[in-house]
Amino acid sequence: MRKFNFERGDRKLFFKKIASNLIRDERIETTTARAKEIRPIVERMVSMGKKQTLASFRNLLSKLPKKEAEKVYFEIAPRYKERKGGYLKITKTGNFRKRDGVFKAIIEFVK
């Protein structure tokens, strides 16, 4: 796991914010390293939402803000009911940030 120059608590909050932004917008542009780290986290959340149990909903509420947890549980997870995994895709844009030269990527839900 990459640390992104954060301590453990700050890193967990950082991933939570990126995950909630991705779920809210269903598509974000970020660095390739961040996209690769956030992908398994969000895919686990979608798999959890596919179970459609009260326990899975409460688990999502503990990991995400209420609005995003409801969106995963009621909108996104039913969309992938028949799919066994691979809910997100990462597309490298070829652009890079000018200040530090880090390559950017788009991470989005598969249609």
ZANUVO-526196 format. One record per atom (N, C-alpha, C, O): residue in one letter; atom name; x, y, z. Coordinates in steps of 0.05 Angstrom, whole numbers, plus 5000, padded with zeros to 4 digits. Layout:
BEGIN
+---+----+------+------+------+
! r !  a !   xx !   yy !   zz !
+---+----+------+------+------+
! a ! CA !    X !    Y !    Z !
...
+---+----+------+------+------+
//
This chain:
BEGIN
+---+----+------+------+------+
! r !  a !   xx !   yy !   zz !
+---+----+------+------+------+
! m !  N ! 5017 ! 4976 ! 5000 !
! m ! CA ! 5000 ! 5000 ! 5000 !
! m !  C ! 5018 ! 5025 ! 5000 !
! m !  O ! 5037 ! 5026 ! 5015 !
! r !  N ! 5011 ! 5044 ! 4984 !
! r ! CA ! 5025 ! 5069 ! 4983 !
! r !  C ! 5017 ! 5087 ! 5006 !
! r !  O ! 4994 ! 5086 ! 5015 !
! k !  N ! 5035 ! 5102 ! 5016 !
! k ! CA ! 5029 ! 5118 ! 5040 !
! k !  C ! 5022 ! 5147 ! 5033 !
! k !  O ! 5010 ! 5161 ! 5049 !
! f !  N ! 5030 ! 5157 ! 5010 !
! f ! CA ! 5024 ! 5184 ! 5001 !
! f !  C ! 5032 ! 5205 ! 5022 !
! f !  O ! 5020 ! 5227 ! 5023 !
! n !  N ! 5053 ! 5200 ! 5037 !
! n ! CA ! 5064 ! 5218 ! 5057 !
! n !  C ! 5043 ! 5226 ! 5078 !
! n !  O ! 5043 ! 5249 ! 5087 !
! f !  N ! 5026 ! 5207 ! 5085 !
! f ! CA ! 5006 ! 5212 ! 5106 !
! f !  C ! 5010 ! 5192 ! 5128 !
! f !  O ! 5021 ! 5170 ! 5124 !
! e !  N ! 5003 ! 5199 ! 5153 !
! e ! CA ! 5002 ! 5179 ! 5174 !
! e !  C ! 4976 ! 5163 ! 5171 !
! e !  O ! 4959 ! 5170 ! 5155 !
! r !  N ! 4973 ! 5142 ! 5187 !
! r ! CA ! 4952 ! 5123 ! 5183 !
! r !  C ! 4924 ! 5136 ! 5183 !
! r !  O ! 4908 ! 5131 ! 5164 !
! g !  N ! 4917 ! 5151 ! 5203 !
! g ! CA ! 4891 ! 5163 ! 5205 !
! g !  C ! 4885 ! 5183 ! 5182 !
! g !  O ! 4864 ! 5184 ! 5171 !
! d !  N ! 4905 ! 5199 ! 5176 !
! d ! CA ! 4902 ! 5218 ! 5154 !
! d !  C ! 4899 ! 5204 ! 5127 !
! d !  O ! 4883 ! 5213 ! 5110 !
! r !  N ! 4913 ! 5182 ! 5124 !
! r ! CA ! 4911 ! 5166 ! 5099 !
! r !  C ! 4883 ! 5154 ! 5096 !
! r !  O ! 4872 ! 5154 ! 5074 !
! k !  N ! 4872 ! 5144 ! 5118 !
! k ! CA ! 4845 ! 5132 ! 5117 !
! k !  C ! 4825 ! 5153 ! 5109 !
! k !  O ! 4806 ! 5148 ! 5094 !
! l !  N ! 4827 ! 5177 ! 5121 !
! l ! CA ! 4809 ! 5199 ! 5114 !
! l !  C ! 4812 ! 5207 ! 5085 !
! l !  O ! 4793 ! 5213 ! 5072 !
! f !  N ! 4837 ! 5208 ! 5076 !
! f ! CA ! 4843 ! 5215 ! 5048 !
! f !  C ! 4829 ! 5196 ! 5029 !
! f !  O ! 4817 ! 5204 ! 5009 !
! f !  N ! 4832 ! 5169 ! 5034 !
! f ! CA ! 4819 ! 5149 ! 5017 !
! f !  C ! 4788 ! 5151 ! 5019 !
! f !  O ! 4775 ! 5147 ! 4999 !
! k !  N ! 4778 ! 5157 ! 5042 !
! k ! CA ! 4749 ! 5160 ! 5046 !
! k !  C ! 4739 ! 5183 ! 5029 !
! k !  O ! 4717 ! 5181 ! 5017 !
! k !  N ! 4753 ! 5206 ! 5029 !
! k ! CA ! 4745 ! 5229 ! 5013 !
! k !  C ! 4746 ! 5224 ! 4983 !
! k !  O ! 4728 ! 5231 ! 4969 !
! i !  N ! 4767 ! 5211 ! 4974 !
! i ! CA ! 4770 ! 5204 ! 4945 !
! i !  C ! 4748 ! 5185 ! 4937 !
! i !  O ! 4736 ! 5188 ! 4916 !
! a !  N ! 4743 ! 5165 ! 4954 !
! a ! CA ! 4722 ! 5145 ! 4948 !
! a !  C ! 4694 ! 5158 ! 4947 !
! a !  O ! 4679 ! 5152 ! 4929 !
! s !  N ! 4689 ! 5176 ! 4966 !
! s ! CA ! 4662 ! 5189 ! 4966 !
! s !  C ! 4660 ! 5208 ! 4941 !
! s !  O ! 4638 ! 5210 ! 4930 !
! n !  N ! 4681 ! 5221 ! 4933 !
! n ! CA ! 4680 ! 5237 ! 4909 !
! n !  C ! 4675 ! 5220 ! 4884 !
! n !  O ! 4660 ! 5228 ! 4867 !
! l !  N ! 4689 ! 5197 ! 4883 !
! l ! CA ! 4685 ! 5179 ! 4860 !
! l !  C ! 4656 ! 5169 ! 4859 !
! l !  O ! 4644 ! 5167 ! 4838 !
! i !  N ! 4645 ! 5161 ! 4882 !
! i ! CA ! 4618 ! 5151 ! 4883 !
! i !  C ! 4598 ! 5173 ! 4876 !
! i !  O ! 4579 ! 5168 ! 4861 !
! r !  N ! 4602 ! 5197 ! 4886 !
! r ! CA ! 4584 ! 5219 ! 4881 !
! r !  C ! 4584 ! 5226 ! 4851 !
! r !  O ! 4562 ! 5230 ! 4840 !
! d !  N ! 4607 ! 5229 ! 4839 !
! d ! CA ! 4609 ! 5238 ! 4811 !
! d !  C ! 4610 ! 5216 ! 4791 !
! d !  O ! 4605 ! 5220 ! 4767 !
! e !  N ! 4616 ! 5191 ! 4800 !
! e ! CA ! 4619 ! 5167 ! 4784 !
! e !  C ! 4642 ! 5169 ! 4764 !
! e !  O ! 4645 ! 5151 ! 4748 !
! r !  N ! 4658 ! 5190 ! 4766 !
! r ! CA ! 4681 ! 5193 ! 4748 !
! r !  C ! 4698 ! 5216 ! 4758 !
! r !  O ! 4688 ! 5238 ! 4761 !
! i !  N ! 4723 ! 5211 ! 4764 !
! i ! CA ! 4741 ! 5232 ! 4773 !
! i !  C ! 4768 ! 5230 ! 4758 !
! i !  O ! 4775 ! 5209 ! 4749 !
! e !  N ! 4781 ! 5253 ! 4757 !
! e ! CA ! 4808 ! 5253 ! 4746 !
! e !  C ! 4828 ! 5257 ! 4769 !
! e !  O ! 4825 ! 5276 ! 4784 !
! t !  N ! 4847 ! 5240 ! 4771 !
! t ! CA ! 4866 ! 5240 ! 4793 !
! t !  C ! 4892 ! 5229 ! 4783 !
! t !  O ! 4895 ! 5223 ! 4759 !
! t !  N ! 4912 ! 5226 ! 4800 !
! t ! CA ! 4937 ! 5214 ! 4792 !
! t !  C ! 4934 ! 5184 ! 4789 !
! t !  O ! 4916 ! 5172 ! 4800 !
! t !  N ! 4951 ! 5171 ! 4773 !
! t ! CA ! 4949 ! 5143 ! 4768 !
! t !  C ! 4954 ! 5127 ! 4794 !
! t !  O ! 4941 ! 5107 ! 4799 !
! a !  N ! 4972 ! 5136 ! 4811 !
! a ! CA ! 4978 ! 5123 ! 4837 !
! a !  C ! 4953 ! 5123 ! 4855 !
! a !  O ! 4946 ! 5103 ! 4867 !
! r !  N ! 4940 ! 5146 ! 4857 !
! r ! CA ! 4915 ! 5148 ! 4873 !
! r !  C ! 4893 ! 5130 ! 4862 !
! r !  O ! 4879 ! 5117 ! 4877 !
! a !  N ! 4891 ! 5130 ! 4835 !
! a ! CA ! 4870 ! 5114 ! 4822 !
! a !  C ! 4874 ! 5084 ! 4828 !
! a !  O ! 4855 ! 5069 ! 4833 !
! k !  N ! 4899 ! 5076 ! 4826 !
! k ! CA ! 4905 ! 5047 ! 4831 !
! k !  C ! 4900 ! 5039 ! 4860 !
! k !  O ! 4893 ! 5016 ! 4866 !
! e !  N ! 4904 ! 5058 ! 4879 !
! e ! CA ! 4900 ! 5052 ! 4907 !
! e !  C ! 4870 ! 5052 ! 4914 !
! e !  O ! 4861 ! 5037 ! 4931 !
! i !  N ! 4855 ! 5070 ! 4902 !
! i ! CA ! 4826 ! 5073 ! 4909 !
! i !  C ! 4809 ! 5051 ! 4896 !
! i !  O ! 4787 ! 5045 ! 4907 !
! r !  N ! 4817 ! 5040 ! 4874 !
! r ! CA ! 4801 ! 5021 ! 4859 !
! r !  C ! 4792 ! 4997 ! 4876 !
! r !  O ! 4768 ! 4991 ! 4877 !
! p !  N ! 4811 ! 4982 ! 4890 !
! p ! CA ! 4801 ! 4959 ! 4905 !
! p !  C ! 4783 ! 4967 ! 4929 !
! p !  O ! 4766 ! 4952 ! 4937 !
! i !  N ! 4787 ! 4991 ! 4940 !
! i ! CA ! 4771 ! 5000 ! 4962 !
! i !  C ! 4742 ! 5004 ! 4953 !
! i !  O ! 4723 ! 4994 ! 4966 !
! v !  N ! 4738 ! 5018 ! 4931 !
! v ! CA ! 4711 ! 5023 ! 4921 !
! v !  C ! 4698 ! 4998 ! 4910 !
! v !  O ! 4674 ! 4994 ! 4914 !
! e !  N ! 4714 ! 4980 ! 4898 !
! e ! CA ! 4702 ! 4955 ! 4888 !
! e !  C ! 4692 ! 4938 ! 4910 !
! e !  O ! 4672 ! 4924 ! 4908 !
! r !  N ! 4706 ! 4938 ! 4933 !
! r ! CA ! 4697 ! 4923 ! 4956 !
! r !  C ! 4671 ! 4935 ! 4967 !
! r !  O ! 4653 ! 4920 ! 4976 !
! m !  N ! 4668 ! 4961 ! 4966 !
! m ! CA ! 4643 ! 4974 ! 4975 !
! m !  C ! 4620 ! 4966 ! 4957 !
! m !  O ! 4598 ! 4962 ! 4967 !
! v !  N ! 4625 ! 4965 ! 4931 !
! v ! CA ! 4603 ! 4958 ! 4912 !
! v !  C ! 4596 ! 4928 ! 4917 !
! v !  O ! 4572 ! 4922 ! 4917 !
! s !  N ! 4615 ! 4911 ! 4921 !
! s ! CA ! 4609 ! 4883 ! 4927 !
! s !  C ! 4594 ! 4880 ! 4953 !
! s !  O ! 4576 ! 4863 ! 4955 !
! m !  N ! 4600 ! 4897 ! 4972 !
! m ! CA ! 4585 ! 4896 ! 4997 !
! m !  C ! 4556 ! 4905 ! 4993 !
! m !  O ! 4538 ! 4894 ! 5005 !
! g !  N ! 4553 ! 4926 ! 4976 !
! g ! CA ! 4526 ! 4936 ! 4971 !
! g !  C ! 4509 ! 4916 ! 4955 !
! g !  O ! 4485 ! 4916 ! 4957 !
! k !  N ! 4522 ! 4898 ! 4940 !
! k ! CA ! 4507 ! 4878 ! 4924 !
! k !  C ! 4493 ! 4858 ! 4942 !
! k !  O ! 4474 ! 4845 ! 4933 !
! k !  N ! 4502 ! 4854 ! 4966 !
! k ! CA ! 4490 ! 4835 ! 4984 !
! k !  C ! 4462 ! 4842 ! 4992 !
! k !  O ! 4445 ! 4825 ! 4997 !
! q !  N ! 4456 ! 4869 ! 4993 !
! q ! CA ! 4430 ! 4879 ! 4999 !
! q !  C ! 4419 ! 4869 ! 5026 !
! q !  O ! 4397 ! 4860 ! 5028 !
! t !  N ! 4436 ! 4870 ! 5046 !
! t ! CA ! 4428 ! 4863 ! 5073 !
! t !  C ! 4431 ! 4888 ! 5091 !
! t !  O ! 4445 ! 4907 ! 5084 !
! l !  N ! 4418 ! 4888 ! 5114 !
! l ! CA ! 4420 ! 4910 ! 5132 !
! l !  C ! 4448 ! 4913 ! 5143 !
! l !  O ! 4458 ! 4935 ! 5146 !
! a !  N ! 4461 ! 4891 ! 5147 !
! a ! CA ! 4489 ! 4891 ! 5157 !
! a !  C ! 4507 ! 4904 ! 5137 !
! a !  O ! 4525 ! 4920 ! 5144 !
! s !  N ! 4504 ! 4898 ! 5111 !
! s ! CA ! 4521 ! 4910 ! 5091 !
! s !  C ! 4516 ! 4940 ! 5088 !
! s !  O ! 4534 ! 4955 ! 5083 !
! f !  N ! 4491 ! 4948 ! 5091 !
! f ! CA ! 4484 ! 4976 ! 5089 !
! f !  C ! 4497 ! 4991 ! 5113 !
! f !  O ! 4507 ! 5013 ! 5109 !
! r !  N ! 4495 ! 4980 ! 5137 !
! r ! CA ! 4507 ! 4993 ! 5160 !
! r !  C ! 4538 ! 4994 ! 5157 !
! r !  O ! 4550 ! 5013 ! 5166 !
! n !  N ! 4549 ! 4973 ! 5146 !
! n ! CA ! 4578 ! 4973 ! 5141 !
! n !  C ! 4586 ! 4995 ! 5122 !
! n !  O ! 4607 ! 5008 ! 5126 !
! l !  N ! 4570 ! 4999 ! 5101 !
! l ! CA ! 4575 ! 5021 ! 5082 !
! l !  C ! 4572 ! 5048 ! 5096 !
! l !  O ! 4588 ! 5067 ! 5091 !
! l !  N ! 4553 ! 5051 ! 5114 !
! l ! CA ! 4549 ! 5076 ! 5129 !
! l !  C ! 4573 ! 5081 ! 5146 !
! l !  O ! 4579 ! 5105 ! 5151 !
! s !  N ! 4586 ! 5061 ! 5156 !
! s ! CA ! 4610 ! 5065 ! 5173 !
! s !  C ! 4634 ! 5074 ! 5157 !
! s !  O ! 4652 ! 5086 ! 5168 !
! k !  N ! 4634 ! 5067 ! 5131 !
! k ! CA ! 4657 ! 5073 ! 5114 !
! k !  C ! 4654 ! 5098 ! 5097 !
! k !  O ! 4674 ! 5109 ! 5088 !
! l !  N ! 4629 ! 5107 ! 5093 !
! l ! CA ! 4624 ! 5129 ! 5075 !
! l !  C ! 4604 ! 5148 ! 5088 !
! l !  O ! 4590 ! 5141 ! 5106 !
! p !  N ! 4603 ! 5173 ! 5078 !
! p ! CA ! 4581 ! 5191 ! 5086 !
! p !  C ! 4554 ! 5180 ! 5078 !
! p !  O ! 4552 ! 5164 ! 5059 !
! k !  N ! 4533 ! 5188 ! 5091 !
! k ! CA ! 4506 ! 5176 ! 5087 !
! k !  C ! 4497 ! 5178 ! 5058 !
! k !  O ! 4487 ! 5158 ! 5047 !
! k !  N ! 4500 ! 5201 ! 5045 !
! k ! CA ! 4490 ! 5204 ! 5018 !
! k !  C ! 4504 ! 5185 ! 4998 !
! k !  O ! 4491 ! 5173 ! 4981 !
! e !  N ! 4531 ! 5182 ! 5001 !
! e ! CA ! 4546 ! 5165 ! 4983 !
! e !  C ! 4540 ! 5135 ! 4990 !
! e !  O ! 4539 ! 5119 ! 4971 !
! a !  N ! 4536 ! 5128 ! 5015 !
! a ! CA ! 4530 ! 5101 ! 5023 !
! a !  C ! 4503 ! 5093 ! 5011 !
! a !  O ! 4500 ! 5070 ! 5001 !
! e !  N ! 4484 ! 5111 ! 5012 !
! e ! CA ! 4457 ! 5105 ! 5000 !
! e !  C ! 4460 ! 5102 ! 4970 !
! e !  O ! 4446 ! 5085 ! 4958 !
! k !  N ! 4476 ! 5118 ! 4958 !
! k ! CA ! 4479 ! 5116 ! 4928 !
! k !  C ! 4491 ! 5090 ! 4921 !
! k !  O ! 4482 ! 5077 ! 4901 !
! v !  N ! 4511 ! 5080 ! 4935 !
! v ! CA ! 4523 ! 5054 ! 4929 !
! v !  C ! 4503 ! 5032 ! 4933 !
! v !  O ! 4500 ! 5015 ! 4916 !
! y !  N ! 4488 ! 5033 ! 4955 !
! y ! CA ! 4470 ! 5012 ! 4962 !
! y !  C ! 4445 ! 5011 ! 4944 !
! y !  O ! 4437 ! 4989 ! 4936 !
! f !  N ! 4434 ! 5034 ! 4938 !
! f ! CA ! 4408 ! 5035 ! 4923 !
! f !  C ! 4411 ! 5039 ! 4893 !
! f !  O ! 4393 ! 5031 ! 4878 !
! e !  N ! 4433 ! 5051 ! 4884 !
! e ! CA ! 4436 ! 5056 ! 4855 !
! e !  C ! 4458 ! 5041 ! 4841 !
! e !  O ! 4454 ! 5027 ! 4821 !
! i !  N ! 4482 ! 5042 ! 4852 !
! i ! CA ! 4506 ! 5031 ! 4839 !
! i !  C ! 4506 ! 5000 ! 4841 !
! i !  O ! 4510 ! 4987 ! 4821 !
! a !  N ! 4503 ! 4990 ! 4865 !
! a ! CA ! 4505 ! 4960 ! 4869 !
! a !  C ! 4484 ! 4945 ! 4853 !
! a !  O ! 4491 ! 4925 ! 4840 !
! p !  N ! 4459 ! 4953 ! 4852 !
! p ! CA ! 4439 ! 4938 ! 4835 !
! p !  C ! 4446 ! 4939 ! 4805 !
! p !  O ! 4439 ! 4921 ! 4791 !
! r !  N ! 4460 ! 4959 ! 4797 !
! r ! CA ! 4468 ! 4961 ! 4769 !
! r !  C ! 4487 ! 4939 ! 4761 !
! r !  O ! 4488 ! 4930 ! 4738 !
! y !  N ! 4503 ! 4929 ! 4780 !
! y ! CA ! 4523 ! 4909 ! 4775 !
! y !  C ! 4515 ! 4882 ! 4787 !
! y !  O ! 4533 ! 4866 ! 4795 !
! k !  N ! 4490 ! 4877 ! 4789 !
! k ! CA ! 4480 ! 4852 ! 4802 !
! k !  C ! 4491 ! 4827 ! 4789 !
! k !  O ! 4497 ! 4808 ! 4802 !
! e !  N ! 4492 ! 4827 ! 4762 !
! e ! CA ! 4501 ! 4803 ! 4748 !
! e !  C ! 4531 ! 4802 ! 4743 !
! e !  O ! 4542 ! 4781 ! 4735 !
! r !  N ! 4545 ! 4824 ! 4749 !
! r ! CA ! 4574 ! 4825 ! 4744 !
! r !  C ! 4589 ! 4815 ! 4768 !
! r !  O ! 4581 ! 4820 ! 4791 !
! k !  N ! 4610 ! 4799 ! 4764 !
! k ! CA ! 4625 ! 4787 ! 4786 !
! k !  C ! 4648 ! 4803 ! 4796 !
! k !  O ! 4661 ! 4795 ! 4815 !
! g !  N ! 4654 ! 4825 ! 4784 !
! g ! CA ! 4676 ! 4842 ! 4793 !
! g !  C ! 4684 ! 4861 ! 4771 !
! g !  O ! 4672 ! 4861 ! 4749 !
! g !  N ! 4704 ! 4877 ! 4776 !
! g ! CA ! 4714 ! 4896 ! 4756 !
! g !  C ! 4694 ! 4918 ! 4750 !
! g !  O ! 4686 ! 4922 ! 4727 !
! y !  N ! 4686 ! 4932 ! 4771 !
! y ! CA ! 4665 ! 4953 ! 4768 !
! y !  C ! 4677 ! 4980 ! 4760 !
! y !  O ! 4663 ! 4997 ! 4751 !
! l !  N ! 4703 ! 4983 ! 4763 !
! l ! CA ! 4717 ! 5008 ! 4756 !
! l !  C ! 4737 ! 5004 ! 4735 !
! l !  O ! 4749 ! 4982 ! 4732 !
! k !  N ! 4742 ! 5025 ! 4719 !
! k ! CA ! 4764 ! 5024 ! 4700 !
! k !  C ! 4781 ! 5049 ! 4703 !
! k !  O ! 4771 ! 5071 ! 4709 !
! i !  N ! 4807 ! 5045 ! 4698 !
! i ! CA ! 4826 ! 5067 ! 4700 !
! i !  C ! 4836 ! 5072 ! 4671 !
! i !  O ! 4847 ! 5054 ! 4658 !
! t !  N ! 4833 ! 5097 ! 4662 !
! t ! CA ! 4843 ! 5105 ! 4636 !
! t !  C ! 4864 ! 5126 ! 4639 !
! t !  O ! 4859 ! 5147 ! 4651 !
! k !  N ! 4888 ! 5121 ! 4630 !
! k ! CA ! 4910 ! 5140 ! 4632 !
! k !  C ! 4905 ! 5162 ! 4610 !
! k !  O ! 4900 ! 5155 ! 4587 !
! t !  N ! 4907 ! 5187 ! 4619 !
! t ! CA ! 4901 ! 5209 ! 4600 !
! t !  C ! 4925 ! 5217 ! 4584 !
! t !  O ! 4922 ! 5228 ! 4562 !
! g !  N ! 4949 ! 5213 ! 4594 !
! g ! CA ! 4973 ! 5222 ! 4580 !
! g !  C ! 4981 ! 5250 ! 4588 !
! g !  O ! 5002 ! 5260 ! 4581 !
! n !  N ! 4964 ! 5264 ! 4604 !
! n ! CA ! 4970 ! 5290 ! 4614 !
! n !  C ! 4986 ! 5287 ! 4640 !
! n !  O ! 4986 ! 5265 ! 4652 !
! f !  N ! 4999 ! 5308 ! 4649 !
! f ! CA ! 5012 ! 5307 ! 4674 !
! f !  C ! 5010 ! 5334 ! 4688 !
! f !  O ! 5006 ! 5355 ! 4675 !
! r !  N ! 5013 ! 5334 ! 4714 !
! r ! CA ! 5012 ! 5359 ! 4729 !
! r !  C ! 5037 ! 5374 ! 4724 !
! r !  O ! 5059 ! 5363 ! 4724 !
! k !  N ! 5034 ! 5400 ! 4720 !
! k ! CA ! 5057 ! 5417 ! 4714 !
! k !  C ! 5076 ! 5420 ! 4737 !
! k !  O ! 5100 ! 5421 ! 4734 !
! r !  N ! 5066 ! 5421 ! 4762 !
! r ! CA ! 5083 ! 5427 ! 4784 !
! r !  C ! 5101 ! 5404 ! 4792 !
! r !  O ! 5124 ! 5409 ! 4801 !
! d !  N ! 5092 ! 5379 ! 4788 !
! d ! CA ! 5110 ! 5357 ! 4797 !
! d !  C ! 5112 ! 5335 ! 4776 !
! d !  O ! 5126 ! 5315 ! 4781 !
! g !  N ! 5099 ! 5337 ! 4753 !
! g ! CA ! 5102 ! 5318 ! 4732 !
! g !  C ! 5089 ! 5291 ! 4736 !
! g !  O ! 5097 ! 5272 ! 4722 !
! v !  N ! 5070 ! 5290 ! 4754 !
! v ! CA ! 5056 ! 5264 ! 4759 !
! v !  C ! 5035 ! 5260 ! 4737 !
! v !  O ! 5020 ! 5278 ! 4731 !
! f !  N ! 5035 ! 5235 ! 4727 !
! f ! CA ! 5015 ! 5229 ! 4706 !
! f !  C ! 4987 ! 5226 ! 4717 !
! f !  O ! 4984 ! 5217 ! 4740 !
! k !  N ! 4967 ! 5235 ! 4702 !
! k ! CA ! 4940 ! 5235 ! 4711 !
! k !  C ! 4924 ! 5212 ! 4697 !
! k !  O ! 4932 ! 5202 ! 4676 !
! a !  N ! 4902 ! 5205 ! 4710 !
! a ! CA ! 4885 ! 5184 ! 4700 !
! a !  C ! 4856 ! 5190 ! 4707 !
! a !  O ! 4851 ! 5206 ! 4725 !
! i !  N ! 4838 ! 5178 ! 4692 !
! i ! CA ! 4810 ! 5180 ! 4698 !
! i !  C ! 4801 ! 5153 ! 4708 !
! i !  O ! 4806 ! 5132 ! 4696 !
! i !  N ! 4788 ! 5153 ! 4731 !
! i ! CA ! 4776 ! 5129 ! 4742 !
! i !  C ! 4746 ! 5132 ! 4742 !
! i !  O ! 4736 ! 5153 ! 4751 !
! e !  N ! 4732 ! 5112 ! 4732 !
! e ! CA ! 4703 ! 5114 ! 4728 !
! e !  C ! 4690 ! 5086 ! 4730 !
! e !  O ! 4704 ! 5066 ! 4727 !
! f !  N ! 4664 ! 5086 ! 4735 !
! f ! CA ! 4649 ! 5061 ! 4736 !
! f !  C ! 4645 ! 5051 ! 4707 !
! f !  O ! 4641 ! 5067 ! 4689 !
! v !  N ! 4646 ! 5025 ! 4704 !
! v ! CA ! 4642 ! 5012 ! 4678 !
! v !  C ! 4612 ! 5014 ! 4672 !
! v !  O ! 4595 ! 5010 ! 4690 !
! k !  N ! 4605 ! 5019 ! 4648 !
! k ! CA ! 4577 ! 5021 ! 4640 !
! k !  C ! 4565 ! 4994 ! 4635 !
! k !  O ! 4542 ! 4992 ! 4628 !
+---+----+------+------+------+
//
